[in-house]
Amino acid sequence: MLRVLGIETSCDETAASVVASDSPAHGLILSNIVFSQIEEHAAFGGVVPEIAARAHVEALDGIVQAALDEAGVTLADIDAVAATAGPGLVGGLIVGLMTAKAIAAASGKPLLAVNHLEGHALTARLTDGAAFPYLLLLVSGGHTQIVLVRGVGEYQRWATTIDDALGEAFDKTAKILGLPHPGGPSVERAAASGNPTRFAFPRPMKGSHQPDFSFSGLKTAVRQAATAIAPLTDQDVADICASFQQAIADTLHERVGRTLARFRQEFPDCPTPALIVAGGVAANKRVRTTLDALCAEYGFQFIAPPGVLCTDNAAMIAWAGIERLQAGLESENPMAFAPRSRWPLDTISAPVVGSGRRGAKA
């Protein structure tokens, strides 16, 4: 039984977890502790990097101990330590990675520097035993990508946003409408009582043969609609949110559908094609419903891990560490590994805004 301690501090969640595995694609979460900093950042309408880093410093030691206690293990029982080393806010990454280095050095355990996006990419193997290859739709505050996952460490980006990430579009829409942070859940709650047909928002990139996403124009359309009818009533806000969310659903249906068709063409013998959705926006029920129906159209299995494993967490980092250990892909000179604010999964494809490459928006 392989046991790995995972640490995640890439943004505004301080998290630690212990995950165990006795065979590939079979894992057990022994503990998964997540401390959210939402209250610390709420007054600013978004995450403040310095506040986040300080909060990680204050909380991480206790969170790690809580994860060990809940799992019923000590450091002597741990086989390795895995920590998010990027992409993310560099201040938070430094806190998590340096803590992991200290634990590894003091306990004599191997250290694995894990790509946060790889954690998302492999979560469905922990929760559902997903078999390679499969498609990953990563939708978060910093990323909107469709990635072909061939195996551990084998990733090819098929589509990305050419401007804003989907989570960013949700957050900015919430800010325009005066809704509280975090924006995604606030927009979803407001949309529940809204009319999704009242505002004719654009469906960006619809019909384009280019596989990528674009959300900047949709965000602008929301601002223009809100300005045109100001001051807004509660019903106006609900209708804008519902119309915005419907535009997102329609866009995902059209854009993702193209990649499902491509997967069918390139992997005709794949017995169980699957689409995995991960990232904070994956918790949105309207998004999940749309993707579930889309997968039914194309004969794909739709896998959406539990919401707590779609948002930032350390269980996915521990699991990615286990997958790398089992595949013989341990980090090269991990004690000298430096945090990376940008770190794309696909290191071969040409950089595009939104791809996570340095010089492009993560």
Secondary structure, 3 states (H helix, E strand, C coil): CEEEEEEECCCCEEEEEEEEEEECCEEEEEEEEEEECHHHHHCCCCCCHHHHHHHHHHHHHHHHHHHHHHHCCCHHHCCEEEEEEECCCHHHHHHHHHHHHHHHHHHCCCEEEEEHHHHHHHHHHHHHCCCCCEEEEEECCCCEEEEEEEECCEEEEEEEECCCCHHHHHHHHHHHCCCCCCHHHHHHHHHCCCCCCCCCCCCCCCCCCCCCECCHHHHHHHHHHHHHCCCCCHHHHHHHHHHHHHHHHHHHHHHHHHHHHHHHHHCCCCCCCEEEEECHHHHCHHHHHHHHHHHHHHCCEEECCCHHHHCCCCHHHHHHHHHHHHCCCCCCCHHHCCCCCCCCCCCCCCCCCCCCCCCCCC
